[in-house]
Amino acid sequence: MSFDSLGLQADLLRAVATQRYARPTPIQLQAIPEILAGHDLLAGAQTGTGKTAAFVLPLLQRLSEKGHPQRHPRALILTPTRELAAQVGERVHAYGLHLPLRSAIVFGGVGMQPQVNQLQRGVDVLIATPGRLLDHAGRRTVDLSRVEILVLDEADRMLDMGFIHDIRRIIQLLPERRQNLLFSATYSDDIRRLADGLLKRPKLIEVARRNTAAETVVQAAHPVDKARKRDLLAHLFRREGWHQVLVFTRTKAGANRLVEHLGREGITAAAIHGNKSQSARTRALDDFKRGSVRALVATDIAARGLDIVDLPQVVNFELPNVAEDYVHRIGRTGRAGAGGKALSLVSHDERGLLQGIQRLLRREIALDPVVGFEPSLVPPESEPDRSLGGRRDSRGPSRPARKPAAAAASPAGKRPWRGGDRRGRGATP
Ligand code: AMP
């Protein structure tokens, strides 16, 4: 099947040809005709499946067919993070290169005025994070009453990040009659409730079951005492000669501390998480993509949606509390069929989390010790959390290890995308 057979107009096909995509991905094959036909959509697809083109291409076509550019946005794409907004905005620009449609991106952490100026000049496609969009709506610098198509991209992440009230407020500002497209990597009760209230007779599409990334990525795990994780990571950087590694920590503070430690070990590193300013996040990502920073240390939410071409290696410095997040993390590498590697450093208290991940993936991830970093034979009852900056107390019992939320947090349920819901996550990402 080629792009030509999907019903897309010549101007869009020209733009797609520039991208050198050989053929549509499964989500594109399924979603594009449905969106062109005007249906609402509930689509289960992760980043890396080509989902952005799956909604951007037909969205641009419908706007260009249905009339001339107007001052107020006719399509609204909501994303959970600034990075994803920027990436989607860049795709809208690339695919719409030969169409007379204007797009704008609005997100927080940067000045309002340039966004206001751009909105005033007129925008057909608006890509926005919810909070900043509501700021604009409150100041009446954007009018959402002409929106014909609403896209919720990575809706599950938006709910995880607590945007549900913002989303509901935004929906109230939209006209009743419109096309709604909801994309979510996972499927929880919250997503179902949102979809039920939002979508009218939606077409259901599901691609890339939650364990597909796991099938293209070579996975390994090293058992190690928690207190030695940082040293093991630095050792691996040297031994493997790694130049571009995305490292996941559970917390923002943990990410910062790890960056400092790697720096002391002579390994260039930058952190990317929600406490960083937008310019710091953009700089860190650019440096990492350019190769001037060898380690990008990220929390789950910050890393979501990052599209780094040919990322060779992901390291789970800590396992995520929710097994599905492991799949998202390792999905950062091995994209579009390219080979990738994912390595997890597993301390004794994380064994339960590893079991939960193995259950979800239905495969074993062998624990292979690194010479010189073998874990203590008798695990301490509660390992001191030195890897995250905790202090070893030599006089008294060490503080209790964080209780593993463990496998039970994410049973491999029978629902199409995911079983559990995310309430009860341990640390703030
Ligand atoms: P997405 O899932 O939208 O984040 O897209 C992931 C990556 O796949 C992006 O780098 C896209 O440029 C790329 N991509 C999108 N569609 C295709 C396609 N049909 N063939 C190859 N790569 C694609």
Boltz pocket constraint, residues with backbone or C-beta under 6 A from the ligand:
constraints:
  - pocket:
      binder: B
      contacts: [[A, 20], [A, 21], [A, 22], [A, 23], [A, 24], [A, 25], [A, 28], [A, 46], [A, 47], [A, 48], [A, 49], [A, 50], [A, 51], [A, 52], [A, 53], [A, 305], [A, 307], [A, 336]]
      max_distance: 6.0
